Amino acid sequence: MLALRGAITVDEDRAEAVDDSVKSLMERLYSENSISDDDVEFAIFSQTKDIRSRNAAAAVRKAGFLKRNAIFCVEEADVELSLPLCIRVLVYTKKDGEPKMVYLKGASLLRPDFRD
């Protein structure tokens, strides 16, 4: 089993911005790791409390991903100086190999070693 991490920020708390960001994150995570929904066991999303317009799990289904997979979304811990307007994902796949993590837009600050 392979665990893949990723994150992205949204420009503003609007449903369309969440949809676009989640779609971009998943497209890149799938592409970088040569996976599809058939390879995914489950995914956990988190989003900061300042994102209230759309649940990331709903956005990922709207984007056409993970329609038959178990997914869950939680609110990220509200920690002082945390990155605002951020969505994170943890995807567990059936594949083996070297995971390629994806941190896009402002989320690249979280993991400079995986900078876009």
N, CA, C and O atoms as CSV, one atom per row, in Angstrom:
chain,resi,resn,atom,element,x,y,z
A,1,MET,N,N,0.834,-1.171,0.000
A,1,MET,CA,C,0.000,0.000,0.000
A,1,MET,C,C,0.888,1.247,0.000
A,1,MET,O,O,1.933,1.277,0.651
A,2,LEU,N,N,0.463,2.267,-0.732
A,2,LEU,CA,C,1.207,3.508,-0.866
A,2,LEU,C,C,0.347,4.655,-0.357
A,2,LEU,O,O,-0.819,4.771,-0.736
A,3,ALA,N,N,0.912,5.505,0.500
A,3,ALA,CA,C,0.205,6.680,1.004
A,3,ALA,C,C,0.729,7.912,0.287
A,3,ALA,O,O,1.936,8.150,0.237
A,4,LEU,N,N,-0.178,8.684,-0.261
A,4,LEU,CA,C,0.175,9.884,-1.009
A,4,LEU,C,C,-0.392,11.100,-0.292
A,4,LEU,O,O,-1.544,11.097,0.140
A,5,ARG,N,N,0.427,12.141,-0.169
A,5,ARG,CA,C,-0.003,13.381,0.471
A,5,ARG,C,C,-0.040,14.496,-0.566
A,5,ARG,O,O,0.722,14.506,-1.533
A,6,GLY,N,N,-0.947,15.426,-0.332
A,6,GLY,CA,C,-1.012,16.597,-1.178
A,6,GLY,C,C,-1.762,17.713,-0.489
A,6,GLY,O,O,-2.505,17.483,0.465
A,7,ALA,N,N,-1.563,18.919,-0.976
A,7,ALA,CA,C,-2.270,20.081,-0.438
A,7,ALA,C,C,-2.296,21.184,-1.479
A,7,ALA,O,O,-1.464,21.234,-2.385
A,8,ILE,N,N,-3.270,22.062,-1.326
A,8,ILE,CA,C,-3.422,23.213,-2.205
A,8,ILE,C,C,-4.152,24.301,-1.432
A,8,ILE,O,O,-4.917,24.007,-0.513
A,9,THR,N,N,-3.924,25.535,-1.795
A,9,THR,CA,C,-4.696,26.619,-1.226
A,9,THR,C,C,-5.732,27.088,-2.245
A,9,THR,O,O,-5.571,26.898,-3.451
A,10,VAL,N,N,-6.800,27.706,-1.731
A,10,VAL,CA,C,-7.802,28.329,-2.595
A,10,VAL,C,C,-7.624,29.841,-2.497
A,10,VAL,O,O,-7.205,30.361,-1.463
A,11,ASP,N,N,-7.939,30.524,-3.565
A,11,ASP,CA,C,-7.758,31.975,-3.590
A,11,ASP,C,C,-8.755,32.697,-2.690
A,11,ASP,O,O,-8.442,33.734,-2.106
A,12,GLU,N,N,-9.944,32.143,-2.586
A,12,GLU,CA,C,-10.984,32.716,-1.734
A,12,GLU,C,C,-12.005,31.637,-1.420
A,12,GLU,O,O,-12.081,30.617,-2.105
A,13,ASP,N,N,-12.785,31.874,-0.382
A,13,ASP,CA,C,-13.790,30.901,0.032
A,13,ASP,C,C,-15.049,31.036,-0.825
A,13,ASP,O,O,-16.035,31.660,-0.434
A,14,ARG,N,N,-14.976,30.437,-1.991
A,14,ARG,CA,C,-16.107,30.327,-2.907
A,14,ARG,C,C,-16.175,28.883,-3.368
A,14,ARG,O,O,-15.141,28.243,-3.562
A,15,ALA,N,N,-17.371,28.368,-3.545
A,15,ALA,CA,C,-17.534,26.972,-3.957
A,15,ALA,C,C,-16.754,26.668,-5.230
A,15,ALA,O,O,-16.115,25.620,-5.334
A,16,GLU,N,N,-16.804,27.580,-6.199
A,16,GLU,CA,C,-16.108,27.355,-7.468
A,16,GLU,C,C,-14.596,27.305,-7.275
A,16,GLU,O,O,-13.912,26.534,-7.948
A,17,ALA,N,N,-14.075,28.109,-6.372
A,17,ALA,CA,C,-12.634,28.106,-6.100
A,17,ALA,C,C,-12.218,26.797,-5.442
A,17,ALA,O,O,-11.156,26.257,-5.753
A,18,VAL,N,N,-13.044,26.284,-4.538
A,18,VAL,CA,C,-12.767,24.996,-3.901
A,18,VAL,C,C,-12.814,23.892,-4.949
A,18,VAL,O,O,-11.924,23.044,-5.007
A,19,ASP,N,N,-13.850,23.906,-5.775
A,19,ASP,CA,C,-13.976,22.902,-6.840
A,19,ASP,C,C,-12.745,22.888,-7.746
A,19,ASP,O,O,-12.178,21.830,-8.018
A,20,ASP,N,N,-12.340,24.064,-8.206
A,20,ASP,CA,C,-11.196,24.158,-9.114
A,20,ASP,C,C,-9.905,23.675,-8.447
A,20,ASP,O,O,-9.117,22.957,-9.061
A,21,SER,N,N,-9.696,24.068,-7.198
A,21,SER,CA,C,-8.466,23.688,-6.493
A,21,SER,C,C,-8.410,22.191,-6.238
A,21,SER,O,O,-7.372,21.562,-6.445
A,22,VAL,N,N,-9.513,21.620,-5.791
A,22,VAL,CA,C,-9.539,20.177,-5.523
A,22,VAL,C,C,-9.317,19.397,-6.812
A,22,VAL,O,O,-8.578,18.412,-6.826
A,23,LYS,N,N,-9.948,19.831,-7.884
A,23,LYS,CA,C,-9.754,19.162,-9.177
A,23,LYS,C,C,-8.287,19.224,-9.601
A,23,LYS,O,O,-7.722,18.214,-10.019
A,24,SER,N,N,-7.668,20.397,-9.497
A,24,SER,CA,C,-6.253,20.549,-9.864
A,24,SER,C,C,-5.356,19.660,-9.016
A,24,SER,O,O,-4.440,19.019,-9.531
A,25,LEU,N,N,-5.619,19.623,-7.729
A,25,LEU,CA,C,-4.819,18.805,-6.818
A,25,LEU,C,C,-4.925,17.327,-7.177
A,25,LEU,O,O,-3.908,16.636,-7.253
A,26,MET,N,N,-6.128,16.840,-7.395
A,26,MET,CA,C,-6.308,15.417,-7.696
A,26,MET,C,C,-5.741,15.057,-9.064
A,26,MET,O,O,-5.121,14.005,-9.215
A,27,GLU,N,N,-5.943,15.911,-10.058
A,27,GLU,CA,C,-5.372,15.639,-11.381
A,27,GLU,C,C,-3.857,15.497,-11.282
A,27,GLU,O,O,-3.274,14.582,-11.863
A,28,ARG,N,N,-3.240,16.382,-10.565
A,28,ARG,CA,C,-1.777,16.356,-10.443
A,28,ARG,C,C,-1.305,15.163,-9.625
A,28,ARG,O,O,-0.322,14.516,-9.986
A,29,LEU,N,N,-1.993,14.863,-8.527
A,29,LEU,CA,C,-1.624,13.720,-7.689
A,29,LEU,C,C,-1.752,12.412,-8.478
A,29,LEU,O,O,-0.879,11.549,-8.389
A,30,TYR,N,N,-2.816,12.264,-9.233
A,30,TYR,CA,C,-3.014,11.065,-10.053
A,30,TYR,C,C,-1.951,10.985,-11.150
A,30,TYR,O,O,-1.355,9.932,-11.373
A,31,SER,N,N,-1.725,12.088,-11.818
A,31,SER,CA,C,-0.757,12.113,-12.913
A,31,SER,C,C,0.657,11.797,-12.430
A,31,SER,O,O,1.342,10.957,-13.014
A,32,GLU,N,N,1.090,12.461,-11.375
A,32,GLU,CA,C,2.451,12.272,-10.850
A,32,GLU,C,C,2.696,10.845,-10.373
A,32,GLU,O,O,3.826,10.357,-10.411
A,33,ASN,N,N,1.631,10.178,-9.923
A,33,ASN,CA,C,1.780,8.835,-9.362
A,33,ASN,C,C,1.219,7.731,-10.258
A,33,ASN,O,O,1.170,6.566,-9.863
A,34,SER,N,N,0.801,8.103,-11.459
A,34,SER,CA,C,0.253,7.145,-12.431
A,34,SER,C,C,-0.810,6.246,-11.797
A,34,SER,O,O,-0.740,5.020,-11.880
A,35,ILE,N,N,-1.791,6.880,-11.165
A,35,ILE,CA,C,-2.879,6.135,-10.541
A,35,ILE,C,C,-4.219,6.586,-11.105
A,35,ILE,O,O,-4.326,7.615,-11.773
A,36,SER,N,N,-5.236,5.782,-10.813
A,36,SER,CA,C,-6.618,6.114,-11.146
A,36,SER,C,C,-7.475,5.753,-9.938
A,36,SER,O,O,-6.969,5.227,-8.947
A,37,ASP,N,N,-8.759,6.034,-10.020
A,37,ASP,CA,C,-9.665,5.666,-8.930
A,37,ASP,C,C,-9.593,4.182,-8.593
A,37,ASP,O,O,-9.765,3.798,-7.436
A,38,ASP,N,N,-9.341,3.349,-9.596
A,38,ASP,CA,C,-9.265,1.900,-9.367
A,38,ASP,C,C,-8.114,1.520,-8.443
A,38,ASP,O,O,-8.146,0.452,-7.831
A,39,ASP,N,N,-7.108,2.367,-8.334
A,39,ASP,CA,C,-5.956,2.099,-7.467
A,39,ASP,C,C,-6.149,2.609,-6.043
A,39,ASP,O,O,-5.357,2.288,-5.157
A,40,VAL,N,N,-7.182,3.391,-5.818
A,40,VAL,CA,C,-7.368,4.052,-4.524
A,40,VAL,C,C,-8.219,3.203,-3.584
A,40,VAL,O,O,-9.301,2.741,-3.946
A,41,GLU,N,N,-7.708,3.008,-2.375
A,41,GLU,CA,C,-8.466,2.340,-1.314
A,41,GLU,C,C,-9.409,3.330,-0.642
A,41,GLU,O,O,-10.611,3.077,-0.549
A,42,PHE,N,N,-8.868,4.466,-0.168
A,42,PHE,CA,C,-9.683,5.519,0.430
A,42,PHE,C,C,-8.874,6.806,0.488
A,42,PHE,O,O,-7.658,6.800,0.296
A,43,ALA,N,N,-9.562,7.906,0.756
A,43,ALA,CA,C,-8.907,9.212,0.846
A,43,ALA,C,C,-9.515,9.999,1.998
A,43,ALA,O,O,-10.716,9.928,2.260
A,44,ILE,N,N,-8.661,10.747,2.672
A,44,ILE,CA,C,-9.088,11.629,3.758
A,44,ILE,C,C,-8.682,13.047,3.377
A,44,ILE,O,O,-7.523,13.304,3.053
A,45,PHE,N,N,-9.628,13.946,3.419
A,45,PHE,CA,C,-9.385,15.358,3.154
A,45,PHE,C,C,-9.512,16.137,4.453
A,45,PHE,O,O,-10.268,15.764,5.350
A,46,SER,N,N,-8.759,17.225,4.536
A,46,SER,CA,C,-8.982,18.196,5.610
A,46,SER,C,C,-8.973,19.577,4.976
A,46,SER,O,O,-8.349,19.798,3.938
A,47,GLN,N,N,-9.665,20.488,5.610
A,47,GLN,CA,C,-9.669,21.858,5.135
A,47,GLN,C,C,-9.710,22.783,6.338
A,47,GLN,O,O,-10.293,22.463,7.375
A,48,THR,N,N,-9.075,23.942,6.175
A,48,THR,CA,C,-9.035,24.904,7.267
A,48,THR,C,C,-10.421,25.477,7.508
A,48,THR,O,O,-11.276,25.466,6.622
A,49,LYS,N,N,-10.633,25.978,8.723
A,49,LYS,CA,C,-11.973,26.415,9.119
A,49,LYS,C,C,-12.470,27.624,8.337
A,49,LYS,O,O,-13.662,27.931,8.368
A,50,ASP,N,N,-11.575,28.314,7.636
A,50,ASP,CA,C,-11.995,29.466,6.856
A,50,ASP,C,C,-12.572,29.080,5.494
A,50,ASP,O,O,-12.975,29.952,4.725
A,51,ILE,N,N,-12.613,27.797,5.195
A,51,ILE,CA,C,-13.277,27.306,3.980
A,51,ILE,C,C,-14.627,26.740,4.406
A,51,ILE,O,O,-14.712,25.652,4.976
A,52,ARG,N,N,-15.677,27.497,4.116
A,52,ARG,CA,C,-17.017,27.112,4.550
A,52,ARG,C,C,-17.984,26.922,3.373
A,52,ARG,O,O,-19.103,26.445,3.561
A,53,SER,N,N,-17.560,27.291,2.181
A,53,SER,CA,C,-18.458,27.284,1.027
A,53,SER,C,C,-18.685,25.895,0.437
A,53,SER,O,O,-19.736,25.639,-0.152
A,54,ARG,N,N,-17.710,24.996,0.589
A,54,ARG,CA,C,-17.837,23.656,0.010
A,54,ARG,C,C,-16.937,22.697,0.767
A,54,ARG,O,O,-15.810,23.031,1.129
A,55,ASN,N,N,-17.446,21.520,0.995
A,55,ASN,CA,C,-16.683,20.428,1.589
A,55,ASN,C,C,-15.791,19.829,0.498
A,55,ASN,O,O,-16.263,19.554,-0.605
A,56,ALA,N,N,-14.515,19.627,0.797
A,56,ALA,CA,C,-13.575,19.111,-0.204
A,56,ALA,C,C,-13.990,17.733,-0.725
A,56,ALA,O,O,-13.750,17.418,-1.891
A,57,ALA,N,N,-14.599,16.924,0.112
A,57,ALA,CA,C,-15.059,15.605,-0.351
A,57,ALA,C,C,-16.172,15.761,-1.387
A,57,ALA,O,O,-16.217,15.008,-2.360
A,58,ALA,N,N,-17.058,16.716,-1.193
A,58,ALA,CA,C,-18.106,16.978,-2.186
A,58,ALA,C,C,-17.480,17.513,-3.478
A,58,ALA,O,O,-17.907,17.153,-4.575
A,59,ALA,N,N,-16.471,18.370,-3.343
A,59,ALA,CA,C,-15.797,18.927,-4.519
A,59,ALA,C,C,-15.093,17.843,-5.328
A,59,ALA,O,O,-15.102,17.889,-6.558
A,60,VAL,N,N,-14.487,16.871,-4.657
A,60,VAL,CA,C,-13.766,15.827,-5.388
A,60,VAL,C,C,-14.741,14.941,-6.167
A,60,VAL,O,O,-14.433,14.523,-7.283
A,61,ARG,N,N,-15.884,14.658,-5.605
A,61,ARG,CA,C,-16.887,13.882,-6.332
A,61,ARG,C,C,-17.437,14.691,-7.507
A,61,ARG,O,O,-17.644,14.153,-8.595
A,62,LYS,N,N,-17.674,15.989,-7.281
A,62,LYS,CA,C,-18.165,16.856,-8.362
A,62,LYS,C,C,-17.169,16.894,-9.515
A,62,LYS,O,O,-17.562,17.001,-10.676
A,63,ALA,N,N,-15.871,16.804,-9.191
A,63,ALA,CA,C,-14.820,16.825,-10.217
A,63,ALA,C,C,-14.701,15.486,-10.940
A,63,ALA,O,O,-13.945,15.375,-11.905
A,64,GLY,N,N,-15.434,14.467,-10.489
A,64,GLY,CA,C,-15.426,13.175,-11.167
A,64,GLY,C,C,-14.476,12.147,-10.583
A,64,GLY,O,O,-14.304,11.068,-11.149
A,65,PHE,N,N,-13.855,12.471,-9.453
A,65,PHE,CA,C,-12.931,11.541,-8.801
A,65,PHE,C,C,-13.626,10.805,-7.656
A,65,PHE,O,O,-14.563,11.314,-7.041
A,66,LEU,N,N,-13.141,9.599,-7.392
A,66,LEU,CA,C,-13.491,8.835,-6.191
A,66,LEU,C,C,-14.998,8.618,-6.024
A,66,LEU,O,O,-15.521,8.675,-4.911
A,67,LYS,N,N,-15.674,8.374,-7.116
A,67,LYS,CA,C,-17.132,8.200,-7.062
A,67,LYS,C,C,-17.552,6.906,-6.379
A,67,LYS,O,O,-18.666,6.820,-5.861
A,68,ARG,N,N,-16.681,5.892,-6.367
A,68,ARG,CA,C,-17.015,4.612,-5.746
A,68,ARG,C,C,-16.088,4.288,-4.570
A,68,ARG,O,O,-16.079,3.164,-4.066
A,69,ASN,N,N,-15.322,5.272,-4.147
A,69,ASN,CA,C,-14.330,5.044,-3.100
A,69,ASN,C,C,-14.779,5.688,-1.795
A,69,ASN,O,O,-15.574,6.627,-1.787
A,70,ALA,N,N,-14.257,5.167,-0.703
A,70,ALA,CA,C,-14.528,5.764,0.595
A,70,ALA,C,C,-13.705,7.038,0.738
A,70,ALA,O,O,-12.488,7.027,0.552
A,71,ILE,N,N,-14.380,8.136,1.069
A,71,ILE,CA,C,-13.685,9.396,1.303
A,71,ILE,C,C,-14.289,10.055,2.536
A,71,ILE,O,O,-15.427,9.778,2.917
A,72,PHE,N,N,-13.502,10.931,3.148
A,72,PHE,CA,C,-13.934,11.609,4.363
A,72,PHE,C,C,-13.262,12.970,4.408
A,72,PHE,O,O,-12.126,13.121,3.957
A,73,CYS,N,N,-13.955,13.955,4.946
A,73,CYS,CA,C,-13.386,15.294,5.072
A,73,CYS,C,C,-13.578,15.794,6.500
A,73,CYS,O,O,-14.659,15.671,7.076
A,74,VAL,N,N,-12.527,16.351,7.051
A,74,VAL,CA,C,-12.569,16.890,8.409
A,74,VAL,C,C,-12.034,18.313,8.402
A,74,VAL,O,O,-11.389,18.742,7.446
A,75,GLU,N,N,-12.311,19.042,9.484
A,75,GLU,CA,C,-11.744,20.374,9.641
A,75,GLU,C,C,-10.341,20.248,10.199
A,75,GLU,O,O,-10.107,19.535,11.175
A,76,GLU,N,N,-9.416,20.945,9.572
A,76,GLU,CA,C,-8.025,20.965,10.023
A,76,GLU,C,C,-7.963,21.609,11.409
A,76,GLU,O,O,-8.733,22.523,11.703
A,77,ALA,N,N,-7.063,21.144,12.248
A,77,ALA,CA,C,-6.886,21.747,13.564
A,77,ALA,C,C,-6.575,23.234,13.414
A,77,ALA,O,O,-5.758,23.625,12.581
A,78,ASP,N,N,-7.228,24.048,14.219
A,78,ASP,CA,C,-7.039,25.499,14.166
A,78,ASP,C,C,-5.825,25.864,15.016
A,78,ASP,O,O,-5.940,26.114,16.216
A,79,VAL,N,N,-4.671,25.889,14.373
A,79,VAL,CA,C,-3.392,26.119,15.045
A,79,VAL,C,C,-2.908,27.531,14.707
A,79,VAL,O,O,-3.030,27.980,13.568
A,80,GLU,N,N,-2.372,28.207,15.685
A,80,GLU,CA,C,-1.851,29.553,15.467
A,80,GLU,C,C,-0.832,29.554,14.325
A,80,GLU,O,O,0.030,28.679,14.246
A,81,LEU,N,N,-0.944,30.535,13.458
A,81,LEU,CA,C,-0.071,30.734,12.303
A,81,LEU,C,C,-0.180,29.635,11.242
A,81,LEU,O,O,0.718,29.480,10.415
A,82,SER,N,N,-1.277,28.876,11.267
A,82,SER,CA,C,-1.442,27.855,10.228
A,82,SER,C,C,-1.776,28.519,8.896
A,82,SER,O,O,-2.245,29.656,8.853
A,83,LEU,N,N,-1.530,27.801,7.830
A,83,LEU,CA,C,-1.762,28.304,6.479
A,83,LEU,C,C,-3.263,28.438,6.228
A,83,LEU,O,O,-3.991,27.452,6.347
A,84,PRO,N,N,-3.739,29.630,5.885
A,84,PRO,CA,C,-5.179,29.794,5.653
A,84,PRO,C,C,-5.612,29.246,4.292
A,84,PRO,O,O,-4.808,29.043,3.382
A,85,LEU,N,N,-6.915,29.019,4.203
A,85,LEU,CA,C,-7.557,28.587,2.951
A,85,LEU,C,C,-6.834,27.400,2.318
A,85,LEU,O,O,-6.520,27.413,1.128
A,86,CYS,N,N,-6.577,26.379,3.126
A,86,CYS,CA,C,-5.789,25.235,2.687
A,86,CYS,C,C,-6.602,23.940,2.745
A,86,CYS,O,O,-7.320,23.678,3.710
A,87,ILE,N,N,-6.470,23.154,1.703
A,87,ILE,CA,C,-7.081,21.821,1.623
A,87,ILE,C,C,-5.951,20.815,1.522
A,87,ILE,O,O,-5.030,20.972,0.721
A,88,ARG,N,N,-6.032,19.772,2.350
A,88,ARG,CA,C,-5.022,18.712,2.338
A,88,ARG,C,C,-5.707,17.382,2.017
A,88,ARG,O,O,-6.900,17.208,2.264
A,89,VAL,N,N,-4.937,16.457,1.468
A,89,VAL,CA,C,-5.476,15.130,1.179
A,89,VAL,C,C,-4.430,14.074,1.507
A,89,VAL,O,O,-3.228,14.286,1.348
A,90,LEU,N,N,-4.920,12.943,1.965
A,90,LEU,CA,C,-4.116,11.742,2.180
A,90,LEU,C,C,-4.831,10.619,1.443
A,90,LEU,O,O,-5.953,10.249,1.787
A,91,VAL,N,N,-4.169,10.083,0.426
A,91,VAL,CA,C,-4.748,9.036,-0.429
A,91,VAL,C,C,-3.990,7.739,-0.197
A,91,VAL,O,O,-2.763,7.705,-0.292
A,92,TYR,N,N,-4.719,6.671,0.108
A,92,TYR,CA,C,-4.108,5.346,0.235
A,92,TYR,C,C,-4.410,4.554,-1.024
A,92,TYR,O,O,-5.567,4.406,-1.419
A,93,THR,N,N,-3.352,4.045,-1.651
A,93,THR,CA,C,-3.511,3.295,-2.896
A,93,THR,C,C,-3.024,1.859,-2.723
A,93,THR,O,O,-2.323,1.527,-1.768
A,94,LYS,N,N,-3.418,1.025,-3.673
A,94,LYS,CA,C,-2.986,-0.377,-3.703
A,94,LYS,C,C,-1.610,-0.517,-4.343
A,94,LYS,O,O,-1.011,-1.592,-4.301
A,95,LYS,N,N,-1.109,0.559,-4.933
A,95,LYS,CA,C,0.152,0.497,-5.668
A,95,LYS,C,C,1.355,0.545,-4.734
A,95,LYS,O,O,1.275,1.023,-3.602
A,96,ASP,N,N,2.442,0.047,-5.232
A,96,ASP,CA,C,3.723,0.149,-4.548
A,96,ASP,C,C,4.596,1.117,-5.332
A,96,ASP,O,O,4.268,1.503,-6.454
A,97,GLY,N,N,5.699,1.496,-4.731
A,97,GLY,CA,C,6.626,2.368,-5.434
A,97,GLY,C,C,6.984,3.580,-4.614
A,97,GLY,O,O,6.687,3.659,-3.422
A,98,GLU,N,N,7.622,4.512,-5.266
A,98,GLU,CA,C,8.058,5.748,-4.621
A,98,GLU,C,C,6.941,6.785,-4.734
A,98,GLU,O,O,6.600,7.195,-5.844
A,99,PRO,N,N,6.364,7.219,-3.606
A,99,PRO,CA,C,5.270,8.195,-3.683
A,99,PRO,C,C,5.774,9.567,-4.123
A,99,PRO,O,O,6.861,10.001,-3.742
A,100,LYS,N,N,4.970,10.229,-4.923
A,100,LYS,CA,C,5.265,11.603,-5.337
A,100,LYS,C,C,4.197,12.503,-4.714
A,100,LYS,O,O,3.032,12.472,-5.110
A,101,MET,N,N,4.611,13.293,-3.747
A,101,MET,CA,C,3.703,14.184,-3.045
A,101,MET,C,C,3.493,15.446,-3.877
A,101,MET,O,O,4.362,15.835,-4.658
A,102,VAL,N,N,2.339,16.080,-3.706
A,102,VAL,CA,C,1.980,17.241,-4.513
A,102,VAL,C,C,1.496,18.368,-3.601
A,102,VAL,O,O,0.481,18.240,-2.916
A,103,TYR,N,N,2.233,19.461,-3.606
A,103,TYR,CA,C,1.878,20.649,-2.824
A,103,TYR,C,C,1.835,21.831,-3.778
A,103,TYR,O,O,2.867,22.241,-4.310
A,104,LEU,N,N,0.645,22.377,-3.996
A,104,LEU,CA,C,0.427,23.390,-5.020
A,104,LEU,C,C,0.039,24.742,-4.432
A,104,LEU,O,O,-0.467,24.842,-3.315
A,105,LYS,N,N,0.294,25.762,-5.219
A,105,LYS,CA,C,-0.017,27.145,-4.865
A,105,LYS,C,C,0.604,27.477,-3.507
A,105,LYS,O,O,1.759,27.129,-3.263
A,106,GLY,N,N,-0.128,28.133,-2.633
A,106,GLY,CA,C,0.421,28.536,-1.341
A,106,GLY,C,C,0.815,27.377,-0.453
A,106,GLY,O,O,1.620,27.546,0.463
A,107,ALA,N,N,0.261,26.200,-0.707
A,107,ALA,CA,C,0.572,25.021,0.105
A,107,ALA,C,C,2.002,24.539,-0.096
A,107,ALA,O,O,2.490,23.714,0.676
A,108,SER,N,N,2.681,25.046,-1.126
A,108,SER,CA,C,4.076,24.647,-1.333
A,108,SER,C,C,4.933,25.097,-0.152
A,108,SER,O,O,6.023,24.561,0.050
A,109,LEU,N,N,4.469,26.064,0.628
A,109,LEU,CA,C,5.179,26.501,1.829
A,109,LEU,C,C,5.216,25.408,2.896
A,109,LEU,O,O,6.122,25.376,3.729
A,110,LEU,N,N,4.236,24.523,2.864
A,110,LEU,CA,C,4.170,23.463,3.868
A,110,LEU,C,C,5.298,22.449,3.719
A,110,LEU,O,O,5.822,21.928,4.703
A,111,ARG,N,N,5.655,22.185,2.483
A,111,ARG,CA,C,6.694,21.193,2.196
A,111,ARG,C,C,7.599,21.703,1.091
A,111,ARG,O,O,7.420,21.338,-0.071
A,112,PRO,N,N,8.573,22.547,1.435
A,112,PRO,CA,C,9.461,23.085,0.403
A,112,PRO,C,C,10.216,22.004,-0.365
A,112,PRO,O,O,10.658,22.238,-1.490
A,113,ASP,N,N,10.365,20.824,0.231
A,113,ASP,CA,C,11.052,19.733,-0.448
A,113,ASP,C,C,10.219,19.152,-1.593
A,113,ASP,O,O,10.751,18.411,-2.421
A,114,PHE,N,N,8.928,19.474,-1.656
A,114,PHE,CA,C,8.071,19.022,-2.732
A,114,PHE,C,C,7.531,20.194,-3.539
A,114,PHE,O,O,6.448,20.106,-4.118
A,115,ARG,N,N,8.272,21.273,-3.579
A,115,ARG,CA,C,7.838,22.507,-4.234
A,115,ARG,C,C,7.584,22.284,-5.719
A,115,ARG,O,O,8.336,21.587,-6.401
A,116,ASP,N,N,6.518,22.884,-6.195
A,116,ASP,CA,C,6.112,22.786,-7.610
A,116,ASP,C,C,7.054,23.578,-8.488
A,116,ASP,O,O,6.878,23.617,-9.706
